[in-house]
Amino acid sequence: MDIEEFVNRLGQAEYAAVKQAIELGKWPDGRVLASDDRELLMRAMIAWENKHLAPDQQTGYMEQPDCPSTPIAGHEQLLKWRE
């Protein structure tokens, strides 16, 4: 079974179990994840999130700040150049 097929079979409860297993490094029954298994599960988790969640709900999402060079209406210039 490839990752795409695995992701298509994952429901919400299975996704939650996979995410918890990655976070803890072991399955709910106590079996430890091998590093290869953890990597595979991380790929599956990211693929599942891309398919089912909005970008701001996905693991690793970082809100992009406004560009500091863009002037903000109503704000004065903070730095003044001396001549």
Phi, psi and omega in degrees: 000133178268174184299318181300316179294319178299315180297319180296335180271346182285128171264181180300316182293319179293320177301314180299320179293320178296315181297317179295321179298320178294315181298318184270340183082012179204159177283162179304332179277002176099349179293133181282141176279133172287155182300323178295319178295319180298317179297315179298317179294324177297318178297317179295318180298315179296318178296318179297316179297320178298328182278325191246345186241152173292153183306323182284356177255358184275152177302133177087001181296134175230124179295135180275121179290158175296148179295126183295342181275352179275123180294142179257127182302134177088357180253138178279159175294130185278329182250140176240133180273136174273146177250000000 
